[in-house]
Amino acid sequence: MLYQKAIITEAVIDIKMHAASQVDTASLDAFAENVRNILPHREKMFSQAVNVQFDAASDQIPKPDVSKRETGYRLFSDDRLDVVHITFSPQPGITISRLKPYSDWSSFSANARSLWKSFVENCKIDAIIRVGLRYVNQLEVPSTDSFQDYFLLYPSLPAGFPSQEMSSFFVQLQMPQHDLGSIAIINQARLPESAPGKTSFMLDFDIFRESNWPISEADAIWQLLNNFRERKNEMFEASLTDQARDLMVPIS
């Protein structure tokens, strides 16, 4: 179903890969230059490791050894709504995000595929090992209403509890999708009050598959991502009441 007021706050395509030879910063630099017209801003990304060695014969607190390692770049558009993370460590990968306002799957996936192709060419990728699609939604409702008015998916409390009121909650489901050979992770949470008299709820769908596809089978990856999107849509619609749909204004 299409809506006039989409509640998508972020859409993400994540692809992890394998390269025959080590991907380095020079390869990432070449990719970043190729897409500079749409993602002109660049920030380095780092990972930190903390090592602490204890001496049983000493009563002194050991000083931690902190090491920092560059892992890739974060690229983003002038308006910071299109964001791409590219990494060479611990494995090459590209994560493409679109923040709200989200337009449609056709344009988002086409843009992601173009970026991914450029990444593959510059980084000499020979295989794909993980593919994921994630949509984070946020629905704002009157604080006086019950979340059960808007969601069919929610935590259930035992009838014997002295109170059924929940000021906050976080629920995670991990569900195998056997027909897609994948796992779906659904996160739902009640967020802090977003505005006076308004409460927000997060509904987050993350579907992924780990395997090993040669780069020659890349077309199958994009068909799989499309299948993930269709499954996400099924789960999303099944999670909502008509009252929630009315807030988003269905397009007939």
GROMACS elastic network, one bead per residue, 0.5 to 0.9 nm:
[ bonds ]
;  ai    aj funct       b0    kb
    1   233     6  0.83197   500
    1   237     6  0.79722   500
    1   250     6  0.70145   500
    1   251     6  0.74969   500
    1   252     6  0.85951   500
    2     6     6  0.82944   500
    2   249     6  0.86292   500
    2   250     6  0.58603   500
    2   251     6  0.54170   500
    2   252     6  0.79254   500
    3     6     6  0.58055   500
    3     7     6  0.89981   500
    3   245     6  0.80670   500
    3   248     6  0.57230   500
    3   249     6  0.54703   500
    3   251     6  0.52013   500
    3   252     6  0.87226   500
    4   248     6  0.62521   500
    4   249     6  0.54501   500
    4   250     6  0.62378   500
    4   251     6  0.62428   500
    5   247     6  0.77616   500
    5   249     6  0.62049   500
    5   250     6  0.81814   500
    6     9     6  0.86165   500
    6   100     6  0.88723   500
    6   101     6  0.80992   500
    6   102     6  0.76783   500
    6   103     6  0.88281   500
    6   137     6  0.85035   500
    6   248     6  0.62729   500
    6   249     6  0.87239   500
    7   100     6  0.83540   500
    7   101     6  0.88169   500
    7   102     6  0.88410   500
    7   136     6  0.84248   500
    7   137     6  0.52498   500
    7   138     6  0.54679   500
    7   139     6  0.60400   500
    7   140     6  0.87393   500
    7   248     6  0.74012   500
    8    11     6  0.71240   500
    8    99     6  0.80096   500
    8   100     6  0.64554   500
    8   101     6  0.76085   500
    8   102     6  0.66122   500
    8   135     6  0.67684   500
    8   136     6  0.57968   500
    8   138     6  0.65011   500
    8   139     6  0.87646   500
    9    98     6  0.82933   500
    9    99     6  0.56325   500
    9   101     6  0.72666   500
    9   102     6  0.74732   500
    9   135     6  0.77740   500
    9   136     6  0.56582   500
    9   137     6  0.54729   500
    9   138     6  0.65023   500
   10    97     6  0.66492   500
   10    98     6  0.55986   500
   10   100     6  0.61034   500
   10   101     6  0.85303   500
   10   102     6  0.74589   500
   10   134     6  0.80145   500
   10   135     6  0.59139   500
   10   136     6  0.52396   500
   10   137     6  0.72475   500
   11    96     6  0.82028   500
   11    97     6  0.55820   500
   11    98     6  0.52732   500
   11    99     6  0.66206   500
   11   100     6  0.84386   500
   11   102     6  0.75765   500
   11   108     6  0.84732   500
   11   133     6  0.76983   500
   11   134     6  0.58134   500
   11   136     6  0.65124   500
   11   137     6  0.89652   500
   12    95     6  0.68569   500
   12    96     6  0.55791   500
   12    98     6  0.66240   500
   12    99     6  0.88615   500
   12   132     6  0.79896   500
   12   133     6  0.57127   500
   12   135     6  0.64000   500
   12   136     6  0.86058   500
   12   206     6  0.89559   500
   13    94     6  0.82384   500
   13    95     6  0.57714   500
   13    96     6  0.52460   500
   13    97     6  0.66380   500
   13   109     6  0.81866   500
   13   112     6  0.73580   500
   13   131     6  0.76969   500
   13   132     6  0.58564   500
   13   134     6  0.65867   500
   13   225     6  0.82201   500
   14    93     6  0.75842   500
   14    94     6  0.60354   500
   14    96     6  0.63965   500
   14    97     6  0.86007   500
   14   130     6  0.78801   500
   14   131     6  0.58876   500
   14   133     6  0.63382   500
   14   134     6  0.82196   500
   14   208     6  0.87168   500
   15    92     6  0.88370   500
   15    93     6  0.56563   500
   15    94     6  0.55339   500
   15    95     6  0.63641   500
   15    96     6  0.87674   500
   15   116     6  0.84434   500
   15   128     6  0.72445   500
   15   129     6  0.77401   500
   15   130     6  0.56646   500
   15   132     6  0.64083   500
   15   133     6  0.89398   500
   16    91     6  0.71146   500
   16    92     6  0.61796   500
   16    94     6  0.66146   500
   16    95     6  0.84194   500
   16   127     6  0.89748   500
   16   128     6  0.61091   500
   16   129     6  0.56837   500
   16   131     6  0.65772   500
   16   132     6  0.87988   500
   17    91     6  0.67884   500
   17    92     6  0.54278   500
   17    93     6  0.55839   500
   17    94     6  0.84885   500
   17   120     6  0.89937   500
   17   125     6  0.67827   500
   17   126     6  0.77399   500
   17   127     6  0.56988   500
   17   129     6  0.52248   500
   17   130     6  0.68832   500
   17   131     6  0.89772   500
   17   212     6  0.88189   500
   18    21     6  0.87448   500
   18    91     6  0.67930   500
   18    92     6  0.63358   500
   18    93     6  0.83360   500
   18   125     6  0.59729   500
   18   126     6  0.61143   500
   18   127     6  0.50746   500
   18   128     6  0.60503   500
   18   129     6  0.68208   500
   19    22     6  0.65480   500
   19    23     6  0.69311   500
   19    91     6  0.83877   500
   19    92     6  0.72284   500
   19   123     6  0.74072   500
   19   124     6  0.61465   500
   19   126     6  0.53221   500
   19   127     6  0.67510   500
   19   128     6  0.89284   500
   20    23     6  0.87515   500
   20   124     6  0.73369   500
   20   125     6  0.68823   500
   20   126     6  0.62875   500
   20   127     6  0.85686   500
   21   123     6  0.89121   500
   21   124     6  0.77068   500
   21   125     6  0.85451   500
   22    88     6  0.79080   500
   22    92     6  0.88070   500
   22   123     6  0.87270   500
   23    26     6  0.81413   500
   23    27     6  0.63685   500
   23    28     6  0.78418   500
   23    87     6  0.86652   500
   23    88     6  0.54190   500
   23    89     6  0.81578   500
   23    91     6  0.83498   500
   23    92     6  0.67767   500
   23   123     6  0.59456   500
   23   124     6  0.78483   500
   23   125     6  0.87034   500
   24    27     6  0.55252   500
   24    28     6  0.66868   500
   24    29     6  0.88016   500
   24    72     6  0.88002   500
   24    88     6  0.61926   500
   24    89     6  0.86746   500
   24   123     6  0.81286   500
   25    29     6  0.59454   500
   25    30     6  0.85642   500
   25    71     6  0.86979   500
   25    72     6  0.72255   500
   25    73     6  0.89327   500
   25    87     6  0.89325   500
   25    88     6  0.75158   500
   26    30     6  0.62734   500
   26    31     6  0.87717   500
   27    30     6  0.51679   500
   27    31     6  0.64389   500
   27    32     6  0.87068   500
   27    88     6  0.89292   500
   27   119     6  0.85999   500
   27   122     6  0.56984   500
   27   123     6  0.53842   500
   27   124     6  0.86409   500
   28    31     6  0.50874   500
   28    32     6  0.60824   500
   28    33     6  0.86043   500
   28    72     6  0.73880   500
   28    73     6  0.76774   500
   28    86     6  0.72615   500
   28    87     6  0.78056   500
   28    88     6  0.78270   500
   28   119     6  0.78498   500
   28   122     6  0.73839   500
   28   123     6  0.71134   500
   29    32     6  0.50338   500
   29    33     6  0.61767   500
   29    34     6  0.86496   500
   29    73     6  0.88413   500
   30    33     6  0.52321   500
   30    34     6  0.63338   500
   30   119     6  0.88929   500
   30   122     6  0.64793   500
   30   123     6  0.86963   500
   31    34     6  0.50815   500
   31    35     6  0.65510   500
   31    36     6  0.86087   500
   31   115     6  0.88239   500
   31   118     6  0.65140   500
   31   119     6  0.58202   500
   31   120     6  0.89915   500
   31   121     6  0.84750   500
   31   122     6  0.58712   500
   31   123     6  0.79634   500
   32    35     6  0.54211   500
   32    36     6  0.59486   500
   32    39     6  0.78483   500
   32    40     6  0.82873   500
   32    42     6  0.79322   500
   32    73     6  0.85434   500
   32    75     6  0.75775   500
   32   119     6  0.87667   500
   33    36     6  0.50438   500
   33    37     6  0.82935   500
   33    40     6  0.84617   500
   34    37     6  0.77146   500
   34   118     6  0.76184   500
   35    38     6  0.57893   500
   35    39     6  0.58749   500
   35    40     6  0.75102   500
   35   115     6  0.75876   500
   35   118     6  0.82924   500
   36    41     6  0.75767   500
   36    75     6  0.87550   500
   36    77     6  0.89085   500
   37    40     6  0.59260   500
   37    77     6  0.88467   500
   38    76     6  0.80434   500
   38    77     6  0.60367   500
   38    78     6  0.82488   500
   38    82     6  0.87090   500
   39    42     6  0.78384   500
   39    75     6  0.57751   500
   39    78     6  0.73105   500
   39    80     6  0.89928   500
   39    82     6  0.76491   500
   39    83     6  0.77840   500
   39    84     6  0.82035   500
   40    75     6  0.71687   500
   40    76     6  0.65844   500
   40    77     6  0.60075   500
   40    78     6  0.70173   500
   41    74     6  0.81535   500
   41    75     6  0.55061   500
   41    76     6  0.53417   500
   41    77     6  0.64481   500
   41    78     6  0.72864   500
   42    73     6  0.64783   500
   42    74     6  0.56977   500
   42    76     6  0.67312   500
   43    72     6  0.86179   500
   43    73     6  0.55143   500
   43    74     6  0.50739   500
   43    75     6  0.65123   500
   43    76     6  0.87549   500
   44    70     6  0.71028   500
   44    71     6  0.78054   500
   44    72     6  0.60104   500
   44    74     6  0.62259   500
   44    75     6  0.88607   500
   45    69     6  0.85395   500
   45    70     6  0.58932   500
   45    71     6  0.56323   500
   45    72     6  0.51566   500
   45    73     6  0.52345   500
   45    74     6  0.65486   500
   45    85     6  0.85991   500
   45    87     6  0.83398   500
   46    68     6  0.64584   500
   46    69     6  0.53328   500
   46    71     6  0.51985   500
   46    72     6  0.71010   500
   46    73     6  0.86446   500
   47    67     6  0.83764   500
   47    68     6  0.57673   500
   47    69     6  0.53458   500
   47    70     6  0.64299   500
   47    71     6  0.65213   500
   48    66     6  0.68659   500
   48    67     6  0.56732   500
   48    69     6  0.64097   500
   48    70     6  0.89506   500
   49    65     6  0.81218   500
   49    66     6  0.57489   500
   49    67     6  0.52857   500
   49    68     6  0.65360   500
   49    69     6  0.83414   500
   50    64     6  0.63244   500
   50    65     6  0.56392   500
   50    67     6  0.65131   500
   50    68     6  0.89852   500
   51    63     6  0.89613   500
   51    64     6  0.56843   500
   51    65     6  0.50278   500
   51    66     6  0.64405   500
   51    67     6  0.82691   500
   52    62     6  0.66388   500
   52    63     6  0.68064   500
   52    65     6  0.62536   500
   52    66     6  0.88077   500
   53    62     6  0.65330   500
   53    63     6  0.81155   500
   53    64     6  0.75688   500
   53    65     6  0.86408   500
   54    57     6  0.88585   500
   54    58     6  0.81331   500
   54    60     6  0.88641   500
   54    61     6  0.77792   500
   54    62     6  0.61395   500
   55    58     6  0.54015   500
   55    59     6  0.79177   500
   55    60     6  0.83221   500
   55    61     6  0.89183   500
   55    62     6  0.78427   500
   56    59     6  0.76037   500
   58    61     6  0.82305   500
   59    62     6  0.89589   500
   70    73     6  0.86439   500
   70    88     6  0.89880   500
   70    89     6  0.80151   500
   71    86     6  0.84582   500
   71    87     6  0.55740   500
   71    88     6  0.58936   500
   71    90     6  0.73181   500
   72    85     6  0.73807   500
   72    86     6  0.55257   500
   72    88     6  0.58939   500
   72    89     6  0.71813   500
   72    92     6  0.89518   500
   73    84     6  0.81954   500
   73    85     6  0.58614   500
   73    86     6  0.53952   500
   73    87     6  0.65338   500
   74    83     6  0.71106   500
   74    84     6  0.58187   500
   74    86     6  0.64931   500
   74    87     6  0.87690   500
   75    82     6  0.83451   500
   75    83     6  0.57492   500
   75    84     6  0.50936   500
   75    85     6  0.62990   500
   75    86     6  0.79628   500
   76    79     6  0.80045   500
   76    80     6  0.54915   500
   76    81     6  0.73455   500
   76    82     6  0.55976   500
   76    84     6  0.62576   500
   76    85     6  0.87441   500
   77    81     6  0.64946   500
   77    82     6  0.54589   500
   77    83     6  0.67459   500
   78    81     6  0.79676   500
   78    82     6  0.85306   500
   79    82     6  0.76364   500
   80    83     6  0.66146   500
   80    99     6  0.81766   500
   81    97     6  0.79821   500
   81    98     6  0.57922   500
   81   100     6  0.69683   500
   81   101     6  0.80892   500
   82    96     6  0.76703   500
   82    97     6  0.59233   500
   82    99     6  0.65111   500
   83    95     6  0.82025   500
   83    96     6  0.60963   500
   83    97     6  0.51234   500
   83    98     6  0.64825   500
   83    99     6  0.80501   500
   84    94     6  0.69211   500
   84    95     6  0.55496   500
   84    97     6  0.61284   500
   84    98     6  0.88213   500
   84   115     6  0.89234   500
   85    93     6  0.80000   500
   85    94     6  0.56621   500
   85    95     6  0.50485   500
   85    96     6  0.66559   500
   85    97     6  0.84663   500
   86    92     6  0.74140   500
   86    93     6  0.57810   500
   86    95     6  0.65737   500
   86    96     6  0.87767   500
   86   119     6  0.84032   500
   87    90     6  0.77592   500
   87    91     6  0.68703   500
   87    92     6  0.51513   500
   87    93     6  0.52586   500
   87    94     6  0.65723   500
   87    95     6  0.88308   500
   88    91     6  0.52924   500
   88    93     6  0.67553   500
   88   123     6  0.88886   500
   89    92     6  0.61294   500
   89    93     6  0.84718   500
   92   123     6  0.81931   500
   92   125     6  0.82499   500
   93   119     6  0.86967   500
   94   115     6  0.87286   500
   94   116     6  0.70528   500
   94   119     6  0.77071   500
   95   112     6  0.89042   500
   96   112     6  0.63099   500
   96   115     6  0.83442   500
   96   116     6  0.87265   500
   97   108     6  0.89048   500
   97   112     6  0.86389   500
   98   101     6  0.80632   500
   98   102     6  0.65516   500
   98   108     6  0.75652   500
   99   102     6  0.63332   500
  100   103     6  0.82516   500
  102   105     6  0.86839   500
  102   108     6  0.82494   500
  103   106     6  0.86943   500
  103   107     6  0.73489   500
  103   108     6  0.74744   500
  104   107     6  0.58660   500
  104   108     6  0.62498   500
  104   109     6  0.86167   500
  105   108     6  0.50534   500
  105   109     6  0.57628   500
  105   110     6  0.81907   500
  105   226     6  0.87909   500
  105   229     6  0.84133   500
  106   109     6  0.55336   500
  106   110     6  0.60814   500
  106   111     6  0.86099   500
  107   110     6  0.51433   500
  107   111     6  0.60747   500
  107   112     6  0.85055   500
  108   111     6  0.53134   500
  108   112     6  0.61688   500
  108   113     6  0.86671   500
  109   113     6  0.60081   500
  109   114     6  0.85707   500
  109   222     6  0.83691   500
  109   225     6  0.87378   500
  109   226     6  0.86264   500
  110   113     6  0.51681   500
  110   114     6  0.62934   500
  110   115     6  0.87496   500
  111   114     6  0.52366   500
  111   115     6  0.63438   500
  111   116     6  0.86355   500
  112   115     6  0.51752   500
  112   116     6  0.60493   500
  112   117     6  0.86178   500
  113   117     6  0.61030   500
  113   118     6  0.86674   500
  113   222     6  0.79331   500
  114   117     6  0.52479   500
  114   118     6  0.64607   500
  114   119     6  0.87723   500
  115   118     6  0.52670   500
  115   119     6  0.62849   500
  115   120     6  0.87803   500
  116   120     6  0.61830   500
  116   121     6  0.86785   500
  117   120     6  0.51354   500
  117   121     6  0.62660   500
  117   122     6  0.87241   500
  118   121     6  0.52046   500
  118   122     6  0.62521   500
  118   123     6  0.85409   500
  119   122     6  0.53178   500
  119   123     6  0.59468   500
  119   124     6  0.82760   500
  119   125     6  0.82436   500
  120   123     6  0.53065   500
  120   124     6  0.57143   500
  120   125     6  0.51157   500
  120   126     6  0.81667   500
  120   215     6  0.87628   500
  121   124     6  0.55427   500
  121   125     6  0.71236   500
  122   125     6  0.81940   500
  125   128     6  0.79597   500
  125   215     6  0.71793   500
  126   213     6  0.87812   500
  126   214     6  0.61188   500
  126   215     6  0.52108   500
  126   216     6  0.82629   500
  127   212     6  0.65489   500
  127   213     6  0.55083   500
  127   216     6  0.83306   500
  127   217     6  0.89032   500
  127   218     6  0.88503   500
  128   131     6  0.76864   500
  128   210     6  0.88097   500
  128   211     6  0.76009   500
  128   212     6  0.56968   500
  128   213     6  0.50893   500
  128   214     6  0.63787   500
  128   215     6  0.65758   500
  128   218     6  0.81231   500
  128   221     6  0.86307   500
  129   209     6  0.84180   500
  129   210     6  0.56952   500
  129   211     6  0.51094   500
  129   213     6  0.64900   500
  129   214     6  0.88979   500
  130   208     6  0.71592   500
  130   209     6  0.57539   500
  130   211     6  0.61665   500
  130   212     6  0.75739   500
  130   213     6  0.88522   500
  131   207     6  0.85373   500
  131   208     6  0.55374   500
  131   209     6  0.55029   500
  131   210     6  0.65856   500
  131   211     6  0.84851   500
  131   221     6  0.73585   500
  131   224     6  0.84260   500
  131   225     6  0.75779   500
  132   206     6  0.71106   500
  132   207     6  0.56282   500
  132   209     6  0.64520   500
  132   210     6  0.86701   500
  132   225     6  0.73055   500
  132   228     6  0.81853   500
  133   205     6  0.81330   500
  133   206     6  0.58285   500
  133   207     6  0.54024   500
  133   208     6  0.62984   500
  133   225     6  0.66286   500
  133   228     6  0.66839   500
  133   229     6  0.72826   500
  133   232     6  0.88770   500
  134   204     6  0.73375   500
  134   205     6  0.55333   500
  134   207     6  0.63203   500
  134   208     6  0.84412   500
  134   228     6  0.89926   500
  134   229     6  0.86352   500
  134   232     6  0.85305   500
  135   203     6  0.84120   500
  135   204     6  0.58208   500
  135   205     6  0.53381   500
  135   206     6  0.65616   500
  135   229     6  0.89008   500
  135   232     6  0.80399   500
  136   187     6  0.89723   500
  136   202     6  0.71263   500
  136   203     6  0.61591   500
  136   205     6  0.64390   500
  136   206     6  0.83673   500
  137   201     6  0.81693   500
  137   202     6  0.56584   500
  137   203     6  0.50767   500
  137   204     6  0.58716   500
  137   205     6  0.83873   500
  138   200     6  0.63564   500
  138   201     6  0.55086   500
  138   203     6  0.62692   500
  138   204     6  0.83724   500
  139   199     6  0.82889   500
  139   200     6  0.54425   500
  139   201     6  0.52617   500
  139   202     6  0.65742   500
  139   203     6  0.79944   500
  139   244     6  0.81383   500
  139   247     6  0.86817   500
  139   248     6  0.87996   500
  140   143     6  0.88663   500
  140   194     6  0.76492   500
  140   198     6  0.63338   500
  140   199     6  0.55614   500
  140   201     6  0.64587   500
  140   247     6  0.88670   500
  141   144     6  0.84694   500
  141   145     6  0.71953   500
  141   146     6  0.89829   500
  141   147     6  0.82957   500
  141   150     6  0.84387   500
  141   197     6  0.85234   500
  141   198     6  0.56080   500
  141   199     6  0.54257   500
  141   200     6  0.62454   500
  141   201     6  0.80725   500
  141   244     6  0.86353   500
  141   247     6  0.84393   500
  142   145     6  0.55902   500
  142   146     6  0.86332   500
  142   197     6  0.58500   500
  142   199     6  0.61055   500
  142   200     6  0.87073   500
  143   146     6  0.77232   500
  143   193     6  0.78776   500
  143   196     6  0.84656   500
  143   197     6  0.51554   500
  143   199     6  0.50881   500
  143   200     6  0.85959   500
  144   197     6  0.74372   500
  144   198     6  0.82800   500
  144   199     6  0.87754   500
  145   148     6  0.83388   500
  145   149     6  0.69582   500
  145   150     6  0.88487   500
  146   149     6  0.54897   500
  146   150     6  0.76604   500
  147   150     6  0.54516   500
  147   151     6  0.61302   500
  147   152     6  0.89013   500
  147   154     6  0.79084   500
  147   190     6  0.86677   500
  147   201     6  0.82207   500
  148   151     6  0.52096   500
  148   152     6  0.65726   500
  148   153     6  0.82053   500
  148   154     6  0.72802   500
  148   241     6  0.84393   500
  149   152     6  0.82147   500
  149   240     6  0.89320   500
  149   241     6  0.68784   500
  149   242     6  0.87881   500
  149   243     6  0.66866   500
  149   244     6  0.76331   500
  150   239     6  0.86050   500
  150   240     6  0.58571   500
  150   241     6  0.50596   500
  150   242     6  0.74227   500
  150   243     6  0.57480   500
  150   245     6  0.82385   500
  151   154     6  0.65847   500
  151   238     6  0.89130   500
  151   239     6  0.56612   500
  151   241     6  0.55861   500
  151   243     6  0.88382   500
  151   244     6  0.73192   500
  152   238     6  0.73847   500
  152   240     6  0.55901   500
  152   241     6  0.63577   500
  153   188     6  0.83168   500
  153   238     6  0.83241   500
  153   239     6  0.52382   500
  153   240     6  0.75035   500
  154   171     6  0.77546   500
  154   188     6  0.76463   500
  154   189     6  0.88668   500
  154   239     6  0.87701   500
  155   169     6  0.79957   500
  155   170     6  0.84960   500
  155   171     6  0.69513   500
  156   159     6  0.89588   500
  156   164     6  0.89063   500
  157   160     6  0.83083   500
  157   161     6  0.70644   500
  157   164     6  0.66419   500
  158   161     6  0.57694   500
  158   164     6  0.83783   500
  159   162     6  0.82039   500
  159   163     6  0.88057   500
  159   164     6  0.79508   500
  160   163     6  0.84381   500
  161   164     6  0.66069   500
  163   166     6  0.84886   500
  166   169     6  0.68673   500
  166   190     6  0.88721   500
  167   190     6  0.77137   500
  167   191     6  0.89812   500
  167   192     6  0.86508   500
  168   189     6  0.71970   500
  168   190     6  0.50754   500
  168   191     6  0.66628   500
  168   192     6  0.76243   500
  169   188     6  0.80105   500
  169   189     6  0.53581   500
  169   190     6  0.54419   500
  169   191     6  0.80393   500
  170   187     6  0.72086   500
  170   188     6  0.57591   500
  170   190     6  0.67752   500
  170   191     6  0.89637   500
  171   186     6  0.80043   500
  171   187     6  0.56925   500
  171   188     6  0.51735   500
  171   189     6  0.62652   500
  172   185     6  0.69262   500
  172   186     6  0.55867   500
  172   188     6  0.65033   500
  172   189     6  0.87689   500
  173   184     6  0.79235   500
  173   185     6  0.56101   500
  173   186     6  0.50930   500
  173   187     6  0.65882   500
  173   188     6  0.87846   500
  174   183     6  0.68220   500
  174   184     6  0.57808   500
  174   186     6  0.65425   500
  174   187     6  0.89297   500
  175   182     6  0.87390   500
  175   183     6  0.57558   500
  175   184     6  0.51252   500
  175   185     6  0.63360   500
  175   186     6  0.80852   500
  176   179     6  0.88895   500
  176   180     6  0.87479   500
  176   181     6  0.77057   500
  176   182     6  0.61055   500
  176   184     6  0.61911   500
  176   185     6  0.87443   500
  177   180     6  0.55061   500
  177   181     6  0.59773   500
  177   182     6  0.51356   500
  177   183     6  0.55227   500
  177   184     6  0.66344   500
  177   207     6  0.87741   500
  178   182     6  0.64444   500
  178   183     6  0.80931   500
  179   182     6  0.78566   500
  180   183     6  0.83573   500
  180   209     6  0.81636   500
  180   224     6  0.79059   500
  180   227     6  0.78100   500
  180   228     6  0.79587   500
  181   208     6  0.88180   500
  181   209     6  0.65295   500
  181   210     6  0.85955   500
  182   207     6  0.67910   500
  182   208     6  0.55208   500
  182   210     6  0.74883   500
  182   228     6  0.88621   500
  183   206     6  0.81853   500
  183   207     6  0.56439   500
  183   208     6  0.56213   500
  183   209     6  0.64841   500
  184   205     6  0.69675   500
  184   206     6  0.56345   500
  184   208     6  0.66616   500
  184   232     6  0.85951   500
  185   204     6  0.79969   500
  185   205     6  0.59673   500
  185   206     6  0.50368   500
  185   207     6  0.62334   500
  185   208     6  0.85715   500
  186   203     6  0.72831   500
  186   204     6  0.55974   500
  186   206     6  0.63722   500
  186   207     6  0.85662   500
  187   202     6  0.75344   500
  187   203     6  0.59064   500
  187   205     6  0.66414   500
  187   206     6  0.83553   500
  188   201     6  0.72221   500
  188   202     6  0.53520   500
  188   204     6  0.62681   500
  188   205     6  0.89400   500
  189   200     6  0.86579   500
  189   201     6  0.57113   500
  189   202     6  0.51368   500
  189   203     6  0.69214   500
  189   204     6  0.88446   500
  190   193     6  0.89267   500
  190   199     6  0.76860   500
  190   200     6  0.62812   500
  190   202     6  0.64146   500
  191   194     6  0.76903   500
  191   199     6  0.69082   500
  191   200     6  0.53600   500
  191   201     6  0.56208   500
  191   202     6  0.69731   500
  192   199     6  0.67132   500
  192   200     6  0.69544   500
  192   201     6  0.87646   500
  193   196     6  0.70370   500
  193   197     6  0.75227   500
  193   198     6  0.58229   500
  193   200     6  0.64967   500
  194   197     6  0.82800   500
  194   198     6  0.57558   500
  194   199     6  0.56371   500
  194   200     6  0.61027   500
  195   198     6  0.50835   500
  195   199     6  0.72254   500
  195   200     6  0.89819   500
  196   199     6  0.84245   500
  203   236     6  0.82199   500
  203   239     6  0.89192   500
  205   232     6  0.64933   500
  205   235     6  0.83064   500
  205   236     6  0.80649   500
  206   232     6  0.81240   500
  207   228     6  0.63757   500
  207   229     6  0.85781   500
  207   231     6  0.86331   500
  207   232     6  0.77008   500
  208   225     6  0.87878   500
  208   228     6  0.79120   500
  213   216     6  0.79383   500
  213   217     6  0.62496   500
  213   218     6  0.74555   500
  213   220     6  0.87446   500
  213   221     6  0.82471   500
  214   217     6  0.56351   500
  214   218     6  0.73408   500
  215   218     6  0.53157   500
  215   219     6  0.89246   500
  216   219     6  0.79852   500
  217   220     6  0.57077   500
  217   221     6  0.72735   500
  218   221     6  0.51992   500
  218   222     6  0.69871   500
  219   222     6  0.54561   500
  219   223     6  0.65158   500
  219   224     6  0.87371   500
  220   223     6  0.50761   500
  220   224     6  0.61028   500
  220   225     6  0.86744   500
  221   224     6  0.50004   500
  221   225     6  0.62579   500
  221   226     6  0.86905   500
  222   226     6  0.62540   500
  222   227     6  0.86218   500
  223   226     6  0.50434   500
  223   227     6  0.62927   500
  223   228     6  0.86823   500
  224   228     6  0.61882   500
  224   229     6  0.86647   500
  225   229     6  0.62716   500
  225   230     6  0.87382   500
  226   229     6  0.50592   500
  226   230     6  0.63929   500
  226   231     6  0.87551   500
  227   230     6  0.51014   500
  227   231     6  0.62684   500
  227   232     6  0.85747   500
  228   231     6  0.51108   500
  228   232     6  0.60827   500
  228   233     6  0.86092   500
  229   233     6  0.61884   500
  229   234     6  0.86980   500
  230   233     6  0.50895   500
  230   234     6  0.63592   500
  230   235     6  0.88215   500
  231   234     6  0.50504   500
  231   235     6  0.63119   500
  231   236     6  0.85280   500
  232   235     6  0.51769   500
  232   236     6  0.59912   500
  232   237     6  0.86221   500
  233   237     6  0.61406   500
  233   238     6  0.84722   500
  234   237     6  0.54209   500
  234   238     6  0.61711   500
  234   239     6  0.87082   500
  235   238     6  0.50668   500
  235   239     6  0.61697   500
  236   239     6  0.52363   500
  236   240     6  0.68270   500
  237   240     6  0.55775   500
  237   241     6  0.82706   500
  237   245     6  0.87817   500
  238   241     6  0.81085   500
  240   243     6  0.79673   500
  240   244     6  0.60184   500
  240   245     6  0.70442   500
  241   244     6  0.53459   500
  241   245     6  0.65990   500
  241   246     6  0.88634   500
  242   246     6  0.61504   500
  242   247     6  0.88052   500
  243   246     6  0.51371   500
  243   247     6  0.66776   500
  244   247     6  0.52926   500
  244   248     6  0.68058   500
  244   249     6  0.89761   500
  245   248     6  0.51774   500
  245   249     6  0.62768   500
  245   250     6  0.65118   500
  246   250     6  0.67019   500
  247   250     6  0.84886   500
